[in-house]
């Protein structure tokens, strides 16, 4: 999915929607001074969007000079592309692994301050990833194009960029704003804003010692020592460089990896859950300490050192940092379809209660059987789309299918004597699925027919079904 998200075909279609909407609905507002922002989900995505928008504008402005909009892209540090990165010839030469994209070389002539450059009359569209998440003020901003999952405070902070009021020299007031969202559901955004509407009261106070408790919990995992923390913090403060920092953080990094790999190999779900929660707690400590230390003086330099250490550890134990690469060299994207949804009114109605932080590191991992079942449902939703079936119809079909398969004693026996990997490779399961679908074909003819046509993606759905069935069967055995 990440490969699809960054594929030129996908980005190019969204870019056409963005530029044409801006040209038709936004550019003329505020006496022609209205601006827009494109919110992407990563620095690499921001780079590709910038190149794609500039290429599209160049083509359109050659036909119609009124499309001559200039863009900025804002992101921290530099971005490099893999040598086999999906690329479009309109974006320039295919970059090598040594080519680095930076704010400076992607915004020639804009200067070092992107916010200041965007405040002028030259630039109409700014593309961002995480930069300008807070503290951004541009009253001319009239449209936002969002291709990033947002929730909670992050959603409120991002969409609130549009709230700035403005009156032009000619007396035109800012009365219209637009949001075109490729990634979020209206109900999720409404839920994020609702607590802050009208009178927001604080339901509970924040416990300043939550950070201390979380530090103790992380220490008990035994992945890092106090000496590890002090050594990394000293190297960081004295600016000894990335090589020295990488070497100092590696003992904890490698210990985490060894434990995780062993737990996967041994199918040790308890250890996997503990390590996943450790990873989550690391992120929680970093963000919570950054926030709380602005208010509370803990009087303990070690807590600051731990924040530095965990900030670096967080990056190298993230799933994306060491998951096995997927070989996509033979994969071809045949097509992408973007459907325009119905505009939704998410007017806010009530007061909200904000919860103070009273505990941290209390998350729990979802039951594997529910996670696996949701994977099947999501795959089916992606396959058929909302225009064919409501989500509840697909959910009913999948749940009914799994329940029918659970009544097969032969399949249950196979889950007892085989590992999950062996079970997923079983041909018997695919035959059982086909038979179960045939028995229940009348209920969902269109879905059922797909299982008999050997259509695209059917193998991945069968494997996902096998995963969900295995987890449900194991859970059933435990209960009995």
GUTI-74082 format. One record per residue (C-alpha): residue number from 0; residue in one letter; z, y, x. Coordinates in pm, 1 decimal, padded with zeros to 6 digits. Each point is the difference from the previous one (the first is absolute). Layout:
N
NODE     i   aa         zz         yy         xx
NODE   NUM    A          Z          Y          X
...
//
This chain:
480
NODE     i   aa         zz         yy         xx
NODE     0    X    00000.0    00000.0    00000.0
NODE     1    X    00065.0    00235.2    00289.5
NODE     2    X   -00350.6   -00077.9    00126.0
NODE     3    X   -00143.3    00081.8   -00344.9
NODE     4    X    00209.0    00318.7   -00023.6
NODE     5    X   -00149.0    00133.1    00325.0
NODE     6    X   -00351.6   -00133.5   -00055.2
NODE     7    X   -00276.5    00267.0    00009.5
NODE     8    X   -00135.6   -00112.7   -00338.7
NODE     9    X    00337.3    00049.7   -00167.3
NODE    10    X    00076.3    00330.9    00170.0
NODE    11    X   -00351.0    00136.7   -00061.0
NODE    12    X    00024.3   -00062.1   -00374.4
NODE    13    X    00336.3    00173.9   -00020.6
NODE    14    X   -00130.3    00287.9    00212.3
NODE    15    X   -00286.0    00054.5   -00245.6
NODE    16    X    00251.1    00015.3   -00287.0
NODE    17    X    00222.0    00243.7    00194.4
NODE    18    X   -00269.5    00243.0    00114.1
NODE    19    X   -00187.3    00005.7   -00328.8
NODE    20    X    00320.7    00053.9   -00197.9
NODE    21    X    00106.5    00279.7    00233.7
NODE    22    X   -00341.4    00165.8   -00023.3
NODE    23    X   -00020.5   -00018.5   -00380.5
NODE    24    X    00361.7    00068.5   -00098.8
NODE    25    X    00194.9    00165.1    00280.9
NODE    26    X   -00207.6    00199.2    00250.6
NODE    27    X   -00069.8    00290.2   -00237.1
NODE    28    X    00366.5    00052.2   -00098.9
NODE    29    X    00209.7    00292.2    00130.9
NODE    30    X   -00313.2    00205.9    00066.1
NODE    31    X   -00144.9   -00282.9    00209.5
NODE    32    X    00307.5   -00032.9    00225.7
NODE    33    X    00153.7   -00316.6   -00149.1
NODE    34    X    00082.6   -00279.2    00243.6
NODE    35    X    00049.5   -00375.9   -00020.7
NODE    36    X    00186.4   -00268.8    00188.3
NODE    37    X   -00086.5   -00365.7    00057.3
NODE    38    X    00308.1   -00219.4    00055.0
NODE    39    X   -00076.4   -00321.5    00190.4
NODE    40    X    00224.5   -00293.5    00088.0
NODE    41    X   -00038.4   -00001.3    00379.4
NODE    42    X   -00125.5    00201.2    00295.4
NODE    43    X   -00296.8   -00234.0    00038.6
NODE    44    X   -00085.3    00050.0   -00366.6
NODE    45    X    00026.2    00378.9    00040.2
NODE    46    X   -00245.4   -00013.5    00291.8
NODE    47    X   -00253.7   -00204.1   -00195.4
NODE    48    X    00032.7    00218.5   -00308.8
NODE    49    X   -00055.5    00312.6    00209.1
NODE    50    X   -00317.0   -00141.5    00157.8
NODE    51    X   -00128.0   -00128.0   -00334.7
NODE    52    X    00063.1    00327.2   -00186.4
NODE    53    X   -00162.8    00207.9    00272.6
NODE    54    X   -00304.5   -00230.9   -00002.3
NODE    55    X   -00026.8    00016.6   -00380.6
NODE    56    X    00035.8    00378.8   -00005.5
NODE    57    X   -00267.0    00032.1    00270.7
NODE    58    X   -00246.0   -00201.5   -00211.6
NODE    59    X    00076.4    00189.5   -00321.4
NODE    60    X   -00001.9    00344.6    00163.1
NODE    61    X   -00347.6   -00071.6    00139.1
NODE    62    X   -00114.2   -00019.4   -00364.2
NODE    63    X    00238.4    00260.7   -00145.3
NODE    64    X    00160.9    00266.0    00219.9
NODE    65    X    00292.6    00036.8   -00243.7
NODE    66    X    00141.6   -00329.0    00136.5
NODE    67    X    00069.7    00154.4    00338.8
NODE    68    X    00375.2   -00076.5    00001.0
NODE    69    X    00195.8   -00035.1    00323.6
NODE    70    X    00278.6   -00253.0    00044.8
NODE    71    X    00309.3   -00053.6    00213.5
NODE    72    X    00185.4   -00318.6    00081.7
NODE    73    X    00369.1   -00000.8    00092.5
NODE    74    X    00182.1   -00289.0    00167.5
NODE    75    X    00239.9   -00051.0    00288.3
NODE    76    X   -00090.3   -00147.4    00340.3
NODE    77    X   -00333.9   -00172.8    00056.8
NODE    78    X   -00190.6   -00276.7   -00179.3
NODE    79    X   -00215.9   -00271.2    00156.1
NODE    80    X   -00227.2   -00250.7   -00171.3
NODE    81    X   -00046.2   -00369.9    00068.2
NODE    82    X   -00329.8   -00091.7    00163.7
NODE    83    X   -00107.4   -00191.6   -00312.3
NODE    84    X    00111.9    00276.0   -00238.6
NODE    85    X   -00216.8    00028.6   -00312.5
NODE    86    X   -00202.7    00315.6    00047.8
NODE    87    X   -00279.1    00205.0   -00157.1
NODE    88    X   -00282.8    00145.7    00204.7
NODE    89    X    00043.4    00334.5   -00181.1
NODE    90    X    00343.5    00031.4    00161.3
NODE    91    X   -00142.4    00013.4    00351.5
NODE    92    X   -00019.8   -00264.4    00274.2
NODE    93    X    00217.9   -00310.8   -00036.9
NODE    94    X    00319.7    00086.5    00191.7
NODE    95    X    00126.8   -00216.4    00283.7
NODE    96    X    00363.9   -00098.5    00043.9
NODE    97    X    00035.6    00285.0    00251.9
NODE    98    X   -00123.4    00272.7   -00236.6
NODE    99    X    00290.2    00196.4   -00144.1
NODE   100    X   -00014.1    00215.3   -00312.6
NODE   101    X    00241.7    00295.0    00002.9
NODE   102    X    00057.0    00312.3   -00207.1
NODE   103    X   -00152.1    00204.2    00282.4
NODE   104    X   -00329.9   -00188.7    00031.3
NODE   105    X   -00042.4   -00051.0   -00375.5
NODE   106    X    00068.3    00365.9   -00088.2
NODE   107    X   -00192.9    00196.3    00264.0
NODE   108    X    00077.4    00369.9   -00016.1
NODE   109    X    00289.0   -00037.3   -00243.8
NODE   110    X    00277.1    00055.7    00254.8
NODE   111    X    00320.0   -00197.0    00042.2
NODE   112    X    00166.7    00093.7   -00331.6
NODE   113    X   -00172.7   -00185.2   -00286.3
NODE   114    X    00212.0    00164.2   -00271.0
NODE   115    X   -00088.1    00346.3    00130.2
NODE   116    X   -00369.0   -00088.8    00019.0
NODE   117    X    00006.3   -00130.0   -00358.7
NODE   118    X    00157.2    00327.2   -00116.7
NODE   119    X   -00313.4    00189.8    00099.4
NODE   120    X   -00327.4    00026.8   -00192.5
NODE   121    X   -00199.9   -00237.8    00222.4
NODE   122    X    00126.0   -00342.4   -00107.6
NODE   123    X   -00005.1   -00130.6   -00357.2
NODE   124    X    00110.9   -00364.0    00031.4
NODE   125    X    00279.7   -00143.7    00212.4
NODE   126    X    00047.4   -00371.5    00064.1
NODE   127    X    00348.1   -00128.7    00086.7
NODE   128    X    00186.4   -00326.4    00054.6
NODE   129    X    00377.2    00044.5    00043.2
NODE   130    X   -00017.5    00350.5    00140.2
NODE   131    X    00101.4    00287.4   -00231.1
NODE   132    X    00198.1   -00240.0   -00217.7
NODE   133    X    00261.6    00274.7   -00027.3
NODE   134    X    00024.5    00370.4    00073.7
NODE   135    X   -00362.8    00075.0   -00085.9
NODE   136    X   -00088.4    00313.7   -00195.3
NODE   137    X   -00356.0    00081.5   -00101.0
NODE   138    X   -00013.6    00190.1   -00332.1
NODE   139    X   -00380.6   -00030.4   -00017.9
NODE   140    X    00026.2   -00379.8   -00015.0
NODE   141    X   -00152.8   -00095.4   -00335.4
NODE   142    X   -00101.1   -00365.7    00034.2
NODE   143    X    00137.7   -00312.2    00159.8
NODE   144    X   -00190.5   -00322.6    00060.4
NODE   145    X    00245.5   -00281.5    00068.5
NODE   146    X   -00083.9   -00333.5    00162.2
NODE   147    X    00353.5   -00099.5    00096.0
NODE   148    X    00279.8   -00182.1   -00179.7
NODE   149    X    00279.0    00247.3   -00080.2
NODE   150    X    00336.5   -00048.8   -00164.4
NODE   151    X    00335.7    00169.3   -00039.6
NODE   152    X    00068.3    00313.4    00201.5
NODE   153    X   -00324.0   -00040.6    00199.0
NODE   154    X   -00202.5    00027.5   -00322.0
NODE   155    X    00193.2    00307.8   -00112.3
NODE   156    X   -00036.9    00171.8    00337.8
NODE   157    X   -00371.4   -00073.9    00026.0
NODE   158    X   -00115.6    00093.4   -00349.8
NODE   159    X    00224.0    00306.5    00000.2
NODE   160    X   -00228.7    00157.1    00260.5
NODE   161    X   -00207.1    00103.8   -00301.3
NODE   162    X    00286.1    00201.4   -00151.1
NODE   163    X   -00058.3    00324.3    00192.4
NODE   164    X   -00092.5    00297.5   -00219.3
NODE   165    X   -00269.6    00249.5    00093.6
NODE   166    X   -00173.0    00309.5   -00133.2
NODE   167    X   -00319.4    00117.8    00170.6
NODE   168    X   -00075.6    00359.9    00090.2
NODE   169    X   -00227.7    00009.0   -00304.9
NODE   170    X    00284.0   -00108.2   -00226.0
NODE   171    X   -00095.0   -00366.5   -00056.3
NODE   172    X    00309.4   -00220.4   -00033.0
NODE   173    X    00025.8   -00359.7    00107.2
NODE   174    X   -00002.7   -00185.8   -00331.0
NODE   175    X   -00169.0   -00333.2    00082.1
NODE   176    X    00088.4   -00280.8    00235.3
NODE   177    X   -00160.7   -00342.9    00029.5
NODE   178    X    00119.7   -00337.7    00125.2
NODE   179    X   -00251.8   -00279.1    00054.7
NODE   180    X    00200.7   -00309.6    00093.1
NODE   181    X   -00157.8   -00316.6    00141.6
NODE   182    X    00324.8   -00184.1    00070.9
NODE   183    X    00288.3    00070.9   -00239.6
NODE   184    X    00081.1   -00083.1   -00360.9
NODE   185    X    00086.6    00295.3   -00229.1
NODE   186    X    00322.4   -00164.5   -00118.0
NODE   187    X    00121.3   -00035.0    00361.2
NODE   188    X   -00059.9    00368.1    00073.9
NODE   189    X    00170.7    00102.5   -00323.8
NODE   190    X    00299.8   -00216.5    00091.0
NODE   191    X    00018.3    00171.4    00340.4
NODE   192    X    00006.6    00350.0   -00151.4
NODE   193    X    00216.6   -00066.2   -00304.7
NODE   194    X    00342.5    00023.2    00171.1
NODE   195    X   -00077.3    00351.9    00127.7
NODE   196    X   -00115.1    00146.8   -00333.2
NODE   197    X    00223.6    00256.7   -00172.8
NODE   198    X    00361.0   -00059.8    00106.1
NODE   199    X    00041.6   -00250.3    00281.2
NODE   200    X    00363.0   -00097.5    00050.9
NODE   201    X    00152.1   -00203.2    00280.6
NODE   202    X    00132.7   -00325.9   -00139.2
NODE   203    X    00174.5   -00115.0    00317.7
NODE   204    X    00090.6    00162.3    00328.4
NODE   205    X   -00154.2   -00112.3    00327.0
NODE   206    X    00237.2   -00198.3    00218.3
NODE   207    X   -00033.1    00137.8    00356.5
NODE   208    X    00134.4   -00324.6    00147.5
NODE   209    X   -00286.5   -00209.7   -00135.0
NODE   210    X   -00173.8    00062.5    00334.1
NODE   211    X    00297.9   -00139.6    00192.6
NODE   212    X    00013.1   -00312.6   -00217.1
NODE   213    X   -00373.1   -00054.6    00045.1
NODE   214    X    00029.4    00034.0    00378.8
NODE   215    X    00267.4   -00272.5    00000.3
NODE   216    X   -00213.6   -00226.0   -00218.6
NODE   217    X   -00298.7    00036.3    00235.5
NODE   218    X    00217.4   -00076.6    00302.6
NODE   219    X    00120.5   -00324.7   -00159.3
NODE   220    X   -00356.6   -00134.1   -00001.4
NODE   221    X    00022.9   -00031.2    00378.9
NODE   222    X   -00357.5    00115.9    00062.3
NODE   223    X    00101.9    00297.1    00214.7
NODE   224    X    00300.5    00081.0    00217.5
NODE   225    X    00179.5    00326.4    00066.2
NODE   226    X   -00142.5   -00000.3    00353.5
NODE   227    X   -00354.1   -00033.3   -00142.7
NODE   228    X    00059.5    00302.4   -00219.9
NODE   229    X    00146.8    00220.2    00274.5
NODE   230    X   -00276.5   -00089.8    00247.3
NODE   231    X   -00281.7    00082.1   -00244.9
NODE   232    X    00165.4    00324.9   -00109.9
NODE   233    X    00041.7    00114.2    00360.4
NODE   234    X   -00366.9   -00073.9    00076.4
NODE   235    X   -00102.9    00187.1   -00314.5
NODE   236    X    00209.5    00309.5    00071.7
NODE   237    X   -00108.9    00017.3    00364.8
NODE   238    X   -00366.5   -00050.4   -00101.9
NODE   239    X   -00069.1   -00295.7    00230.5
NODE   240    X   -00320.6   -00088.6   -00186.7
NODE   241    X   -00136.5   -00269.8   -00229.6
NODE   242    X   -00011.5   -00277.9    00259.4
NODE   243    X    00369.5    00028.4    00078.3
NODE   244    X    00089.2    00022.2   -00371.1
NODE   245    X   -00214.4   -00302.8   -00086.1
NODE   246    X    00170.1   -00207.5    00269.0
NODE   247    X    00346.1    00105.4   -00117.9
NODE   248    X   -00065.7   -00072.4   -00367.6
NODE   249    X   -00172.3   -00334.7    00068.2
NODE   250    X    00314.5   -00224.4    00012.4
NODE   251    X    00089.3    00086.2   -00360.9
NODE   252    X   -00364.4   -00006.5   -00105.0
NODE   253    X   -00060.2   -00345.6    00149.1
NODE   254    X    00326.7   -00139.6   -00138.6
NODE   255    X   -00100.8    00109.5   -00350.6
NODE   256    X   -00346.4   -00152.3    00041.5
NODE   257    X    00135.4   -00331.1    00131.4
NODE   258    X    00241.8   -00032.4   -00289.1
NODE   259    X   -00267.2    00087.9   -00254.5
NODE   260    X   -00259.0   -00240.9    00143.9
NODE   261    X    00256.7   -00282.9    00013.0
NODE   262    X    00105.7    00064.9   -00360.3
NODE   263    X   -00361.8   -00013.5   -00117.8
NODE   264    X   -00063.7   -00322.0    00191.6
NODE   265    X    00313.3   -00162.9   -00139.6
NODE   266    X   -00053.7    00146.6   -00349.6
NODE   267    X    00350.5    00146.7    00024.9
NODE   268    X   -00000.3    00236.3   -00299.7
NODE   269    X    00358.9    00111.8    00052.5
NODE   270    X   -00069.9    00123.7    00354.1
NODE   271    X   -00329.0    00161.0   -00107.2
NODE   272    X    00184.0    00189.1   -00272.4
NODE   273    X    00266.9    00115.1    00246.6
NODE   274    X   -00262.8    00123.0    00248.2
NODE   275    X   -00199.2    00179.2   -00269.6
NODE   276    X    00318.1    00174.6   -00111.4
NODE   277    X    00081.2    00090.6    00362.0
NODE   278    X   -00341.8    00163.6    00028.4
NODE   279    X    00064.2    00190.9   -00323.6
NODE   280    X    00347.4    00106.2    00116.6
NODE   281    X   -00144.7    00135.4    00326.1
NODE   282    X   -00229.1    00230.5   -00198.4
NODE   283    X    00285.4    00099.8   -00230.1
NODE   284    X    00228.5    00095.1    00291.0
NODE   285    X   -00267.1    00215.1    00166.9
NODE   286    X   -00072.0    00199.0   -00315.1
NODE   287    X    00359.4    00019.3   -00120.8
NODE   288    X    00137.2    00117.0    00334.7
NODE   289    X   -00274.1    00264.5    00030.6
NODE   290    X    00110.6    00133.2   -00339.0
NODE   291    X    00378.4   -00035.8    00023.5
NODE   292    X    00036.1    00129.7    00355.7
NODE   293    X   -00127.4    00339.2   -00116.4
NODE   294    X    00306.2    00023.0   -00224.8
NODE   295    X    00271.9   -00209.9    00162.8
NODE   296    X    00119.3    00016.3    00361.6
NODE   297    X    00088.4   -00363.4    00070.3
NODE   298    X    00140.9    00088.3    00341.6
NODE   299    X   -00147.0   -00316.6    00153.3
NODE   300    X   -00295.5    00037.8    00239.6
NODE   301    X   -00066.1   -00374.5   -00025.5
NODE   302    X   -00121.0    00040.0   -00360.0
NODE   303    X   -00265.3    00245.8    00118.5
NODE   304    X   -00095.7   -00243.6    00277.2
NODE   305    X   -00026.8   -00278.8   -00256.8
NODE   306    X   -00231.5    00215.4   -00212.3
NODE   307    X   -00231.9    00049.3    00299.0
NODE   308    X    00007.4   -00371.6    00082.0
NODE   309    X   -00066.5   -00114.9   -00357.2
NODE   310    X   -00276.1    00256.0   -00048.0
NODE   311    X   -00188.8   -00168.0    00286.2
NODE   312    X    00096.9   -00354.3   -00104.9
NODE   313    X   -00120.6    00064.2   -00354.9
NODE   314    X   -00356.8    00044.7    00123.8
NODE   315    X   -00017.4   -00319.5    00206.2
NODE   316    X    00157.4   -00236.1   -00255.2
NODE   317    X   -00198.3    00127.1   -00298.8
NODE   318    X   -00219.2   -00266.0   -00162.1
NODE   319    X   -00313.1    00195.5    00091.2
NODE   320    X    00104.0    00011.1    00367.1
NODE   321    X   -00025.0   -00372.2    00068.4
NODE   322    X   -00161.4   -00181.4   -00290.5
NODE   323    X   -00290.6   -00219.0    00104.0
NODE   324    X   -00338.4    00170.1   -00012.9
NODE   325    X   -00232.9   -00105.7   -00278.3
NODE   326    X   -00354.2   -00074.4    00115.1
NODE   327    X   -00224.6    00210.3   -00224.0
NODE   328    X   -00310.1   -00014.7    00220.6
NODE   329    X   -00193.4   -00211.1   -00252.8
NODE   330    X    00125.1    00182.2   -00309.5
NODE   331    X   -00248.1    00221.0   -00185.0
NODE   332    X    00107.8    00246.5   -00268.4
NODE   333    X   -00255.3   -00051.0   -00276.9
NODE   334    X    00114.3    00288.6   -00217.1
NODE   335    X    00287.5    00210.9   -00125.9
NODE   336    X    00033.5    00132.4   -00354.2
NODE   337    X    00212.2    00306.7   -00076.2
NODE   338    X    00079.2    00048.5   -00368.0
NODE   339    X    00102.1    00334.8   -00142.3
NODE   340    X    00322.2   -00048.6   -00193.1
NODE   341    X    00097.9    00197.6   -00306.5
NODE   342    X    00189.2    00322.5    00090.3
NODE   343    X    00368.6   -00052.5   -00078.2
NODE   344    X    00259.5    00252.3   -00113.3
NODE   345    X    00323.4   -00066.8    00188.2
NODE   346    X    00194.2    00295.8   -00139.4
NODE   347    X    00368.9   -00023.8    00086.9
NODE   348    X    00256.6   -00000.9   -00277.9
NODE   349    X    00361.6   -00028.5    00111.2
NODE   350    X    00281.6    00059.6    00242.0
NODE   351    X    00053.2   -00217.0    00303.6
NODE   352    X    00291.0   -00145.3    00190.2
NODE   353    X   -00034.2   -00026.4    00375.5
NODE   354    X    00189.8   -00275.1    00176.2
NODE   355    X    00182.4    00080.5    00319.1
NODE   356    X   -00022.7   -00246.8    00288.0
NODE   357    X    00302.1   -00226.0   -00033.5
NODE   358    X   -00131.9   -00313.1    00169.5
NODE   359    X   -00281.4   -00101.2    00231.9
NODE   360    X   -00128.8   -00328.9    00133.0
NODE   361    X    00061.6   -00170.2   -00334.2
NODE   362    X   -00357.7   -00101.9   -00078.0
NODE   363    X   -00087.8   -00355.4   -00088.0
NODE   364    X   -00323.4   -00187.5    00039.8
NODE   365    X   -00185.7   -00108.4   -00314.1
NODE   366    X    00004.0   -00366.3   -00090.7
NODE   367    X   -00302.4   -00166.7    00168.3
NODE   368    X   -00110.2   -00164.1   -00326.2
NODE   369    X   -00033.1    00340.0   -00172.9
NODE   370    X   -00176.8    00157.0    00297.8
NODE   371    X   -00248.2   -00289.6    00018.9
NODE   372    X   -00067.0    00009.7   -00374.7
NODE   373    X   -00066.4    00374.3    00012.3
NODE   374    X   -00254.0   -00055.5    00279.4
NODE   375    X   -00204.3   -00224.1   -00233.3
NODE   376    X    00021.9    00253.4   -00282.9
NODE   377    X   -00104.2    00285.4    00230.4
NODE   378    X   -00297.4   -00198.9    00129.4
NODE   379    X   -00112.7   -00074.7   -00355.8
NODE   380    X    00042.7    00366.2   -00098.8
NODE   381    X   -00211.6    00105.8    00297.9
NODE   382    X   -00262.4   -00258.4   -00094.5
NODE   383    X   -00041.3    00079.8   -00369.3
NODE   384    X    00119.3    00359.8   -00021.7
NODE   385    X    00167.2    00184.8   -00285.7
NODE   386    X   -00328.8    00033.5   -00189.8
NODE   387    X   -00009.8   -00379.4   -00052.9
NODE   388    X    00363.8   -00093.6   -00066.2
NODE   389    X    00332.2    00173.5   -00042.1
NODE   390    X    00248.3   -00090.7    00272.7
NODE   391    X    00224.5   -00186.0   -00245.5
NODE   392    X   -00293.0   -00231.6   -00089.8
NODE   393    X   -00050.9   -00097.8    00363.2
NODE   394    X    00374.5   -00037.7    00049.2
NODE   395    X    00021.8   -00233.0   -00301.9
NODE   396    X   -00294.2   -00205.4    00125.9
NODE   397    X    00146.6   -00040.4    00349.9
NODE   398    X    00352.7   -00075.0   -00118.5
NODE   399    X   -00128.6   -00252.9   -00254.6
NODE   400    X   -00212.1   -00166.0    00267.0
NODE   401    X    00293.7   -00034.5    00241.4
NODE   402    X    00223.3   -00141.7   -00274.7
NODE   403    X   -00266.4   -00257.1   -00090.4
NODE   404    X   -00030.2   -00101.7    00365.4
NODE   405    X    00377.3   -00033.5    00033.2
NODE   406    X   -00019.6   -00278.9   -00259.5
NODE   407    X   -00212.7   -00208.4    00238.8
NODE   408    X    00240.6   -00246.1    00173.6
NODE   409    X   -00255.6   -00080.5    00271.9
NODE   410    X   -00017.8    00363.9    00108.3
NODE   411    X    00378.5    00034.8   -00007.2
NODE   412    X    00027.0   -00308.0    00220.4
NODE   413    X   -00243.6    00152.4    00251.0
NODE   414    X    00217.4    00312.0    00034.7
NODE   415    X    00294.6   -00224.5    00091.1
NODE   416    X   -00176.5   -00186.3    00279.6
NODE   417    X   -00226.3    00274.2    00142.0
NODE   418    X    00059.5    00331.6    00169.0
NODE   419    X   -00144.2    00303.3   -00176.3
NODE   420    X   -00284.2    00018.1    00255.0
NODE   421    X   -00095.1   -00362.8   -00067.7
NODE   422    X    00023.2    00051.6   -00375.1
NODE   423    X   -00224.6    00309.1    00007.1
NODE   424    X   -00270.0   -00208.9    00166.2
NODE   425    X    00015.8   -00273.7   -00264.6
NODE   426    X   -00321.1   -00074.3   -00191.4
NODE   427    X    00207.2   -00161.2   -00276.0
NODE   428    X    00139.6    00335.4   -00103.3
NODE   429    X   -00343.1    00155.9   -00052.4
NODE   430    X   -00101.6   -00296.1   -00218.9
NODE   431    X    00322.4    00035.1   -00198.0
NODE   432    X   -00063.5    00371.9   -00053.5
NODE   433    X   -00350.0   -00067.4   -00130.6
NODE   434    X    00133.6   -00263.4   -00241.2
NODE   435    X    00282.0    00226.5   -00120.3
NODE   436    X   -00242.7    00287.8   -00056.7
NODE   437    X   -00232.4   -00228.7   -00197.5
NODE   438    X    00289.5   -00111.9   -00223.5
NODE   439    X    00082.7    00362.5   -00078.0
NODE   440    X   -00352.2    00143.3   -00001.3
NODE   441    X    00001.5    00116.4   -00359.6
NODE   442    X    00280.2    00249.2    00066.3
NODE   443    X   -00187.1    00198.9    00263.6
NODE   444    X   -00361.4   -00110.1    00006.4
NODE   445    X   -00129.2    00272.9    00231.1
NODE   446    X    00270.6   -00053.5    00259.9
NODE   447    X   -00026.5   -00377.5   -00025.2
NODE   448    X   -00377.7    00005.3    00044.1
NODE   449    X    00045.8    00169.9    00334.9
NODE   450    X    00181.8   -00304.6    00136.7
NODE   451    X   -00304.1   -00219.3   -00069.3
NODE   452    X   -00264.3    00227.6    00154.4
NODE   453    X    00123.0   -00007.8    00360.1
NODE   454    X   -00006.6    00379.0   -00010.8
NODE   455    X    00097.9    00230.6    00285.6
NODE   456    X    00372.9    00012.6    00081.1
NODE   457    X    00075.4   -00320.1   -00194.1
NODE   458    X    00123.6   -00177.8    00313.6
NODE   459    X    00247.3    00276.6    00078.1
NODE   460    X    00129.6   -00013.1   -00357.8
NODE   461    X    00043.2   -00380.1    00022.7
NODE   462    X    00196.6    00038.2    00325.4
NODE   463    X    00215.5    00275.7   -00152.1
NODE   464    X    00060.0   -00221.5   -00304.0
NODE   465    X    00102.8   -00285.5    00226.9
NODE   466    X    00245.8    00230.3    00177.0
NODE   467    X    00149.5    00114.0   -00333.6
NODE   468    X    00015.9   -00357.6   -00130.3
NODE   469    X    00169.9   -00125.5    00318.0
NODE   470    X    00269.8    00269.8   -00019.4
NODE   471    X    00054.9   -00066.3   -00372.1
NODE   472    X    00018.4   -00377.4    00057.0
NODE   473    X    00251.0    00035.7    00284.0
NODE   474    X    00209.4    00235.2   -00213.3
NODE   475    X   -00013.4   -00248.1   -00289.6
NODE   476    X    00122.2   -00278.6    00226.6
NODE   477    X    00292.8    00214.6    00117.7
NODE   478    X    00099.1    00081.8   -00359.6
NODE   479    X   -00010.5   -00364.7   -00099.4
//
